[in-house]
Amino acid sequence: MKGIGIALFLSWLLSLAICDTEVAESSALEIDQDIVLPNDDDAPSSTVVDSCVLDVPYDAYSGSTVVDDQSSVKNVDENTNVEISPSIDVKEEISYPYEEKLMIKPLPNNYLLTSFSFRMDSEEFMPGKSALDYDGYGHYTVFPMAFKPMMDRTATRQLHLRFTRGFWDSESWGRLPHDGFKSGGSGVELWAIIEAESDDQAYKQWKILANSLSGLFCASINFIDTSKTTYPVKSFQPDGQLPLFDDTKKLFLVRAALANEPVCTENLTPFVKLFPTKGRSGISTLLDGHKVFDSSWHSLSIDITTECSASGETCKYQMEALVDVVMNVPNVLARNERPIPKPVAGDKLRCDLSKPFDAFQCFPLPEETKVSYSLSKIYGKQILGSNEISNHPSHVCVDATDDWTAYIKIDDTYFSTDDNCFELKSSLNHDVYLESENTSSVIRYESAPLYVSRSLTGYGQDRGGLRTVFKNPHSNPVKAVYFESLPWFMRVYLSTLKLEPGENCDGDGGISLERVMNSTYYLPAVDRARPTHLEYVITVPANTSFAISYQFDKSLLQYAEYPPDANHGFEIESAVITIIEPSEYQMRTATLLLLLSTPDFSMPYNVIILTSTVIGLIFGTLFNLIMKRVVSMQLADRVQATSGIKYKIKMLKQKLLSKVKRLTG
């Protein structure tokens, strides 16, 4: 009887626990829903127990109860005295402020430009209120969670980061993508607008920002210090007015660049992880490091700005991430067919028949103008559906002439549109197929408004020169801002600044340094503390070219300041040219390689070896003189005869024999 009572008691407790759990789950599902429970205070406790299970299906998508017909509503009201509001049936689509687009554009000479664009917004927040407060919190959807605390801690109102490598052929391809404002110079380039009280405080926040970005993108941005940091005056000015959260502070524009920083997969992987799709759906699935960095030119950029409401009570961060890649299509396709480089077979050579050829010599023809390939052949994979988290589906466009045909492939079916733009709305695999009978027929590119090249002059290890050539091939004058930051070991002599006339420059005094340069800002360098900062506004007349040059001295570095590959040289970051008139455009020159006086790093080892040898000889001689004495040959022979091991064995043998004789005698 006692065992039966215990069993009944345990079963009763189990039933109560199950019912309580179901009631808790029901209340969790019904929270914030418009459900009225009349006479709840008068209802007996048995009613709650009996009604803990609701015989109505539950829609997991909307988190609400779905009612099939009116009869079921009536039965529920009779049994449980529950009135269900019609608002429970509302289903709202989940969408976030996120957009992604892919633009494909054929370029001359069988090159292909692919531009990836990702835009996302953060949740609104109140300026001056931190998520670290006791009553504060942070909510994140598509905006990267790593950026907002970084922006808040350093009071950064605008952030711009560039990873760029390769050569953009402006004479063949025209203008840079996005008019050059979304690409940087070779290496890593970073500039930001920081809210602070003073220059020193702004630099401290700038250093924290650089260290944080270095860890986030696995780059050497933490090597940015005062010797590489500048405060631009005319260049890199923001569009519009930025908010100021504290009226007692000011905004500081800070910039730095690392020309020798390589861009590799270690930078692309965290870059892709910033997107809400994480590279697992949408167009971001194409971003593979082996393909992106096996290109002629590539650029990764991130731009974050702060946008506030008209009243200034709420603000949000807007982020735009871009990836621009230029590939040579024949080389990529040939590498897919022959991963190991091998000579082209004789039957596949395209020789010029108008010239002599045989099995040993061949004058090759230009590349074929008839091509057909898919995007999966270029990037090694297909697009894995749409992003599926936004009300804006993934968008793919092909910008080409009528000689090109573009299709979108969904599984095994091909589709086309009049404008060659496609919206990816399903979760199926997508692929873009391109074909053309004449690849030389491309969209007529818009030429760059100005061509600028920069080179080093002079010879020797103690001094040199820098020469910048400006060429305006158009019929309108061009007004631009020239920005240049040089390392401290290039001691510039601004007094040697001069202008060298070029083509279409008459000698009547029409072209002079005073008439070309409107204003100049120059901040000399401080050894190991500040770089040379040079900015000037320049006007290049129509159909004119000229060069501006100056001289500099090369400083000697300390032994520990040389990099491991000192004989390679020191890379000088690109100059930035921002065109103001007649149209806005930004471009950068190529980086320079400066050779400094490099010591023979093997000499310290030679000195160590030579010094050790001399000390060893001196020590050995003194030791012999102190510890040893000079004796005659007879004495030495006698000592040697009585001190060897043979002598000791002989003496021991004699002692043993003598003892044996005594015992036996």
C-alpha positions in Angstrom: 0.0 0.0 0.0 2.8 2.4 0.8 4.4 1.8 -2.6 1.1 2.4 -4.4 0.7 5.7 -2.5 4.1 6.9 -3.4 3.5 6.0 -7.1 0.2 7.9 -7.1 1.8 10.9 -5.5 4.7 11.0 -8.1 2.2 10.7 -11.0 0.2 13.6 -9.5 3.4 15.8 -9.3 4.3 14.8 -12.9 0.9 15.9 -14.2 1.2 19.2 -12.4 4.7 19.8 -13.9 3.5 19.0 -17.4 0.5 21.3 -17.1 2.6 24.2 -15.7 5.0 23.8 -18.6 2.2 23.9 -21.1 0.7 27.0 -19.5 4.1 28.7 -19.5 4.6 27.9 -23.2 1.1 29.2 -24.0 1.8 32.4 -22.1 5.1 32.8 -23.9 3.4 32.4 -27.3 0.6 34.8 -26.4 2.7 37.6 -25.0 2.0 41.0 -26.6 -1.0 39.6 -28.4 -4.5 41.2 -28.2 -6.1 38.4 -26.1 -8.8 39.1 -23.6 -9.6 36.7 -20.7 -12.9 37.8 -19.1 -13.8 36.7 -15.6 -10.3 35.6 -15.0 -10.5 36.4 -11.3 -13.7 34.4 -10.8 -12.6 31.3 -12.8 -11.7 28.4 -10.5 -8.3 26.8 -10.5 -9.6 23.7 -12.1 -10.5 25.7 -15.2 -6.9 26.6 -15.8 -5.8 23.0 -15.4 -8.4 21.8 -17.8 -7.6 24.4 -20.4 -3.8 24.1 -20.3 -3.9 22.3 -23.7 -5.3 24.3 -26.6 -6.7 22.2 -29.4 -5.9 24.9 -32.1 -3.0 24.7 -34.6 0.0 27.0 -34.1 1.7 28.9 -37.0 5.4 28.9 -36.3 6.1 31.5 -38.9 4.1 34.3 -37.3 4.2 33.1 -33.7 0.4 33.3 -33.4 -2.5 30.9 -33.3 -4.3 30.2 -36.6 -8.0 29.7 -36.5 -9.5 27.7 -39.4 -13.2 28.6 -39.2 -15.8 30.3 -36.9 -17.0 27.1 -35.4 -13.6 26.4 -33.8 -13.7 30.0 -32.4 -17.1 29.2 -30.9 -15.9 25.9 -29.3 -12.9 27.6 -27.8 -15.0 30.4 -26.3 -17.4 27.9 -24.8 -14.8 25.7 -23.3 -12.2 28.2 -22.1 -13.9 31.6 -22.1 -11.2 33.1 -24.3 -11.8 35.8 -26.9 -9.3 35.9 -29.8 -8.7 39.2 -31.5 -8.5 39.1 -35.3 -5.1 40.8 -35.1 -3.6 37.4 -34.2 -3.8 36.2 -37.8 -1.5 39.0 -39.2 1.7 37.7 -40.8 4.5 40.3 -41.3 7.4 39.5 -43.6 10.8 39.8 -42.1 13.1 42.2 -44.0 16.2 44.1 -43.0 17.9 47.2 -44.5 20.3 45.3 -46.7 21.0 45.4 -50.4 23.5 43.7 -52.6 24.2 44.2 -56.3 26.6 42.8 -58.9 27.6 44.7 -62.0 29.4 42.9 -64.8 31.1 45.0 -67.5 33.3 43.7 -70.3 36.4 45.8 -70.9 38.7 46.1 -74.0 41.3 43.5 -74.7 39.1 40.7 -73.2 39.2 42.0 -69.6 36.1 41.8 -67.4 35.2 44.1 -64.5 32.9 42.7 -61.8 31.7 45.2 -59.1 30.1 43.8 -55.9 28.1 46.3 -53.8 26.7 45.7 -50.3 24.7 48.3 -48.3 23.4 47.9 -44.8 22.1 50.2 -42.0 22.3 49.9 -38.3 19.5 50.2 -35.8 18.7 53.7 -34.7 20.4 54.9 -31.5 20.3 58.0 -29.3 23.5 60.2 -29.5 25.4 60.3 -26.3 23.8 57.2 -24.8 26.0 54.2 -24.7 24.9 50.6 -24.7 27.2 50.1 -21.7 25.0 52.1 -19.5 23.0 50.3 -16.8 19.7 51.0 -18.6 21.1 50.8 -22.2 21.3 47.9 -24.6 22.5 47.3 -28.2 20.4 45.6 -30.9 22.0 44.4 -34.1 20.4 43.0 -37.3 22.5 43.3 -40.5 25.0 45.9 -39.4 28.3 44.3 -38.3 28.4 44.1 -34.5 32.2 44.7 -34.5 31.9 48.2 -35.9 29.4 50.0 -33.6 31.3 49.6 -30.3 34.5 50.6 -32.2 32.8 53.7 -33.7 31.3 54.7 -30.3 34.5 54.3 -28.3 36.6 56.3 -30.7 33.8 58.9 -31.5 34.3 58.2 -35.2 31.7 59.9 -37.4 33.0 58.7 -40.7 35.3 55.8 -41.6 36.9 54.9 -44.9 39.1 51.8 -45.4 40.7 50.7 -48.7 42.6 47.5 -49.7 43.9 47.9 -53.2 46.5 46.1 -55.4 47.2 46.0 -59.1 47.3 48.4 -62.0 44.3 50.2 -63.5 44.9 51.0 -67.1 43.1 54.3 -67.4 44.1 54.8 -71.0 42.4 51.5 -72.1 39.7 51.1 -69.5 38.7 54.7 -68.9 37.6 56.0 -65.5 37.9 54.1 -62.3 34.8 52.5 -60.9 32.7 54.9 -58.8 34.8 57.8 -60.2 37.7 56.6 -58.1 36.2 57.7 -54.8 35.8 54.0 -53.7 39.3 52.8 -54.4 42.7 53.6 -52.8 46.3 53.5 -53.6 48.4 50.3 -53.7 48.4 48.8 -50.2 46.1 49.9 -47.3 44.7 53.4 -46.9 42.6 54.6 -44.0 41.1 57.9 -43.1 38.4 58.9 -40.6 36.6 61.9 -39.1 36.9 61.8 -35.3 35.2 63.9 -32.7 37.6 65.0 -30.0 38.6 68.0 -27.9 42.2 68.4 -29.2 44.7 67.0 -31.7 46.3 64.8 -29.1 43.0 63.4 -28.0 42.0 62.8 -31.7 45.3 60.9 -32.3 44.8 58.7 -29.2 41.3 57.8 -30.5 42.8 57.3 -34.0 45.4 54.9 -32.7 42.7 52.9 -30.9 40.7 52.8 -34.2 43.7 51.6 -36.2 44.6 48.9 -33.7 41.0 47.6 -33.7 40.8 47.5 -37.5 44.2 45.7 -37.6 42.8 42.9 -35.4 39.5 42.8 -37.3 41.0 42.5 -40.8 44.3 40.6 -39.9 46.3 43.5 -41.4 49.3 45.5 -40.3 47.3 48.7 -39.7 48.6 48.8 -36.1 51.9 50.0 -37.6 50.3 53.4 -38.3 51.9 55.9 -35.9 52.7 59.6 -35.9 55.4 59.2 -38.6 52.7 58.0 -41.0 49.7 60.1 -39.9 48.6 63.3 -41.6 45.7 65.8 -41.2 44.5 66.7 -44.7 43.4 70.3 -45.3 41.8 70.3 -48.8 41.5 66.6 -49.7 39.2 63.9 -48.4 36.6 66.4 -47.4 33.2 64.8 -46.4 30.1 65.3 -48.5 27.5 67.2 -46.5 27.6 68.1 -42.8 28.4 65.5 -40.1 26.7 65.5 -36.7 28.5 66.7 -33.7 27.3 64.8 -30.6 29.1 67.1 -28.1 29.1 70.9 -29.0 32.2 71.4 -26.9 34.3 69.2 -29.2 35.5 69.5 -32.8 35.8 67.2 -35.8 39.3 66.1 -37.0 40.1 64.5 -40.3 43.0 62.0 -39.9 44.6 59.9 -42.6 47.4 57.3 -43.0 48.5 54.7 -45.6 50.8 51.7 -45.8 52.0 51.3 -49.3 54.0 48.0 -48.6 51.0 46.2 -47.1 50.0 43.1 -49.2 46.4 42.3 -49.7 45.5 38.6 -49.4 42.9 36.0 -48.3 43.5 36.9 -44.6 41.9 40.3 -45.4 39.1 39.0 -47.6 37.8 36.4 -45.2 36.9 38.8 -42.3 35.7 41.2 -44.9 33.1 38.7 -46.2 32.2 37.7 -42.6 30.9 41.2 -42.0 27.9 40.6 -44.3 24.8 39.1 -42.8 24.9 36.3 -45.4 28.5 35.4 -44.3 29.3 34.4 -47.9 26.8 31.5 -47.8 24.1 32.9 -49.9 23.6 35.7 -52.5 26.4 37.2 -54.6 28.9 37.1 -51.8 29.3 33.4 -52.4 31.5 34.3 -55.4 34.1 36.0 -53.3 36.8 33.4 -53.2 40.3 34.6 -52.3 42.0 32.3 -54.9 40.0 34.0 -57.7 39.8 37.6 -56.4 43.5 38.0 -55.8 44.4 36.2 -59.0 43.4 39.3 -61.0 45.0 42.3 -62.7 43.5 44.8 -60.3 41.3 44.5 -57.2 40.0 46.8 -54.6 38.1 46.2 -51.3 36.5 49.3 -49.7 34.4 50.0 -46.6 32.7 53.3 -46.0 30.7 54.0 -42.8 29.0 57.3 -42.2 26.7 58.7 -39.5 23.2 59.8 -40.4 20.9 61.6 -38.0 17.3 62.7 -38.1 16.3 66.3 -38.7 15.8 66.8 -34.9 19.0 65.0 -34.1 17.4 62.8 -31.5 18.1 59.5 -33.3 21.0 58.5 -35.5 22.2 55.4 -37.4 25.3 54.1 -39.2 25.2 53.5 -42.9 27.8 51.1 -44.3 28.7 50.4 -47.9 31.2 47.7 -48.8 32.5 47.3 -52.3 34.6 44.7 -54.1 35.9 45.6 -57.6 37.9 43.0 -59.6 39.4 43.2 -63.1 40.3 39.8 -64.7 41.8 38.8 -68.0 39.2 36.2 -69.2 41.5 34.2 -71.6 44.1 33.8 -68.9 41.6 32.7 -66.3 40.0 30.1 -68.6 43.4 28.8 -69.7 44.5 28.4 -66.1 41.3 26.4 -65.4 42.1 24.1 -68.3 45.9 23.9 -67.5 46.4 24.4 -63.8 50.1 23.5 -64.3 51.7 25.9 -66.8 52.6 24.0 -70.0 53.4 25.1 -73.6 50.4 25.4 -75.8 50.1 22.4 -78.1 51.1 22.9 -81.8 47.6 22.3 -83.1 46.2 25.0 -80.9 48.6 27.8 -81.8 47.1 30.7 -83.7 49.8 31.8 -86.1 49.8 34.7 -88.5 49.8 33.0 -91.9 51.0 36.1 -93.7 54.4 35.6 -91.9 56.8 32.7 -92.1 56.1 30.0 -89.4 57.2 26.4 -88.8 57.5 24.0 -85.9 59.9 26.3 -84.1 58.7 29.8 -84.8 55.2 31.4 -84.8 54.0 35.0 -85.0 50.8 34.8 -82.8 47.6 36.4 -83.8 45.7 38.7 -81.4 43.3 37.1 -79.0 40.1 35.7 -80.3 37.1 38.0 -80.5 34.6 35.2 -80.2 34.1 34.0 -76.6 31.5 32.3 -74.5 31.9 31.6 -70.8 30.0 31.6 -67.6 30.6 33.5 -64.3 31.2 30.1 -62.6 34.2 29.5 -64.9 35.7 32.8 -63.7 35.0 32.5 -60.0 34.9 28.8 -59.7 31.4 28.6 -58.2 27.8 29.6 -58.8 25.7 32.1 -56.9 23.9 30.3 -54.1 20.4 31.8 -54.3 19.4 35.2 -53.1 20.2 36.9 -49.8 16.8 35.9 -48.4 16.9 38.4 -45.5 15.8 41.6 -47.3 12.8 42.8 -49.3 15.4 43.8 -51.9 16.5 40.6 -53.8 20.0 40.2 -55.0 20.5 42.2 -58.2 22.8 41.2 -61.1 23.3 43.4 -64.2 25.5 43.1 -67.3 26.6 46.4 -68.8 27.5 45.5 -72.4 26.7 46.4 -76.0 24.2 44.6 -78.3 27.0 42.4 -79.6 26.9 40.7 -76.2 24.3 38.2 -75.0 23.7 37.6 -71.3 21.6 34.9 -69.8 20.8 33.9 -66.2 20.9 30.2 -65.6 18.7 28.8 -62.8 19.5 25.1 -62.4 19.3 23.9 -66.1 17.1 26.7 -67.5 18.3 29.9 -69.2 16.5 33.2 -69.0 17.2 36.6 -70.5 15.8 40.2 -70.1 15.8 43.3 -72.3 18.1 45.3 -70.0 20.4 42.4 -69.0 19.4 42.9 -65.4 18.2 40.0 -63.2 16.7 39.7 -59.8 17.6 36.6 -57.8 14.5 35.7 -55.7 14.8 31.9 -55.2 17.2 29.8 -53.2 18.3 27.8 -56.3 21.8 28.1 -57.8 22.2 30.9 -60.3 24.9 31.4 -63.0 25.4 34.2 -65.5 26.3 33.2 -69.0 28.0 35.6 -71.5 28.8 35.2 -75.2 29.9 37.5 -78.0 31.0 37.3 -81.6 33.0 40.5 -81.2 34.6 41.2 -77.8 36.1 44.4 -79.0 32.6 45.9 -79.0 32.3 47.2 -75.5 30.5 50.1 -73.9 32.3 53.3 -74.9 34.2 54.3 -71.8 34.5 57.8 -70.5 38.1 58.9 -70.5 39.7 60.2 -67.3 39.7 64.0 -67.1 43.4 64.1 -66.2 46.4 61.8 -66.4 49.1 62.1 -63.7 52.3 60.1 -63.4 55.0 60.4 -60.8 58.7 59.1 -60.8 62.0 59.5 -59.0 64.9 61.3 -60.5 68.6 61.6 -59.8 71.1 59.0 -58.7 73.3 58.3 -55.7 72.6 57.4 -52.2 72.5 60.9 -50.6 70.1 62.9 -52.7 67.4 62.6 -55.4 64.3 64.3 -56.9 60.6 63.7 -57.5 58.9 64.6 -60.8 55.1 64.7 -61.4 53.7 64.9 -64.9 50.2 66.4 -65.5 48.6 65.8 -68.9 45.2 67.2 -69.9 44.1 65.9 -73.3 40.7 67.6 -73.2 39.5 70.9 -74.5 38.5 72.2 -71.0 40.9 73.2 -68.2 41.0 70.9 -65.1 41.1 72.1 -61.5 42.4 69.6 -59.0 43.8 69.2 -55.5 47.1 67.5 -55.2 47.9 65.6 -51.9 51.2 64.0 -51.1 52.6 62.5 -47.9 56.2 61.6 -47.9 58.2 59.8 -45.2 60.4 61.7 -42.9 63.6 60.3 -44.3 62.9 62.2 -47.6 64.0 65.8 -46.7 62.2 67.9 -49.2 63.6 71.3 -50.4 60.5 73.2 -51.4 62.7 76.0 -52.7 63.7 73.8 -55.6 60.1 73.5 -56.7 59.9 74.3 -60.5 57.7 73.7 -63.5 58.9 72.1 -66.8 56.7 73.0 -69.8 55.7 70.1 -72.0 53.5 69.6 -75.1 51.5 72.6 -76.5 53.2 75.0 -74.0 54.5 78.1 -75.7 57.3 80.1 -74.1 55.5 83.4 -73.8 55.0 83.1 -70.1 51.6 81.6 -70.4 52.5 78.5 -68.3 54.3 79.3 -65.0 54.4 77.9 -61.5 52.6 81.0 -60.1 49.7 80.8 -62.6 49.2 77.0 -62.3 49.4 76.6 -58.6 46.7 78.6 -56.8 47.5 77.8 -53.2 49.9 75.6 -51.3 49.9 74.0 -47.9 53.3 72.6 -46.7 54.1 71.0 -43.4 57.8 69.9 -43.1 58.6 66.6 -41.6 60.1 65.9 -38.2 62.6 63.0 -37.9 60.8 59.9 -36.7 57.7 61.9 -35.6 55.9 63.4 -38.6 55.8 62.9 -42.4 56.1 65.7 -45.0 52.6 67.0 -45.9 52.2 68.8 -49.2 48.9 69.9 -50.7 48.2 72.4 -53.5 45.4 73.4 -55.8 46.5 73.2 -59.4 44.8 74.2 -62.7 45.9 72.3 -65.8 45.0 74.2 -69.0 43.3 72.5 -71.9 45.4 70.3 -74.2 48.5 70.9 -72.1 51.1 68.8 -70.3 53.8 69.9 -67.9 55.9 68.5 -65.0 56.5 69.8 -61.5 59.6 68.6 -59.7 61.6 69.3 -56.6 64.7 67.9 -54.9 65.2 66.0 -51.6 68.0 64.5 -49.4 68.0 60.9 -48.2 68.5 60.5 -44.5 70.5 57.8 -42.8 68.5 55.3 -40.8 69.4 53.6 -37.5 70.4 50.0 -37.6 67.1 48.8 -36.1 65.0 50.9 -38.5 65.7 48.9 -41.6 63.2 46.2 -42.6 64.3 42.6 -43.1 64.3 43.1 -46.9 66.2 46.4 -46.7 67.8 45.9 -50.2 64.3 45.8 -51.7 63.9 49.5 -51.0 61.2 51.6 -49.2 57.8 52.0 -50.9 56.5 55.5 -51.1 52.7 55.8 -50.9 50.7 57.1 -53.8 49.8 60.8 -54.4 46.1 61.6 -54.4 44.6 63.9 -57.0 41.0 65.0 -56.4 39.5 66.7 -59.5 37.1 69.5 -58.7 36.2 70.9 -62.1 34.8 70.2 -64.7 33.6 67.0 -63.0 34.4 65.3 -59.7 36.9 62.5 -59.9 39.7 61.0 -57.8 42.8 59.2 -58.8 46.1 58.0 -57.4 49.5 57.6 -58.8 51.6 54.5 -58.7 53.7 53.8 -55.6 57.4 54.5 -55.8 60.4 52.5 -54.7 63.1 54.5 -52.9 66.6 53.1 -52.4 68.5 54.3 -49.3 72.0 53.8 -48.2 71.9 50.3 -46.8 74.7 49.0 -44.6 76.3 45.6 -45.1 74.4 43.6 -42.5 77.0 40.8 -42.6 79.7 43.1 -41.2 78.5 42.6 -37.5 79.0 38.9 -37.9 82.4 39.4 -39.4 83.4 41.7 -36.6 82.2 39.2 -34.0 84.2 36.4 -35.6 87.4 38.5 -36.0 87.1 39.9 -32.4 86.5 36.4 -31.0 89.6 35.0 -32.8 91.9 37.8 -31.5 90.6 37.4 -28.0 91.1 33.7 -28.2 94.7 34.0 -29.3 95.5 36.6 -26.6 93.8 34.6 -23.8 95.5 31.3 -24.8 98.9 32.9 -24.8 98.5 34.5 -21.4 97.0 31.4 -20.0 100.0 29.3 -21.1 102.5 31.8 -19.7 100.8 31.9 -16.3 99.9 28.3 -15.8 102.9 26.5 -17.4 106.7 26.6 -16.7 109.8 26.0 -18.9 112.0 23.0 -18.1 114.8 21.1 -19.7 114.3 18.2 -22.1 115.8 15.6 -19.7 113.5 16.8 -16.9 110.6 16.8 -19.2 111.3 13.2 -20.3 111.7 12.1 -16.7 108.5 13.7 -15.7 106.7 12.3 -18.7 108.1 8.8 -18.0 106.9 8.9 -14.3 103.6 10.5 -14.9 102.0 8.5 -17.7 99.4 5.8 -17.3 101.8 3.0 -18.2 104.1 4.0 -15.4 101.2 3.9 -12.9 100.1 0.5 -14.1 103.7 -0.7 -13.9 104.0 0.5 -10.3 100.7 -1.0 -9.3 101.8 -4.4 -10.8 105.1 -4.3 -8.8 103.2 -3.6 -5.5 100.9 -6.5 -6.1 103.8 -8.8 -6.8 105.6 -7.7 -3.7 102.6 -8.4 -1.5 102.1 -11.9 -3.1 105.8 -12.8 -2.4 105.4 -11.7 1.2 102.3 -13.9 1.7 103.9 -16.9 0.1 107.3 -16.5 1.7 
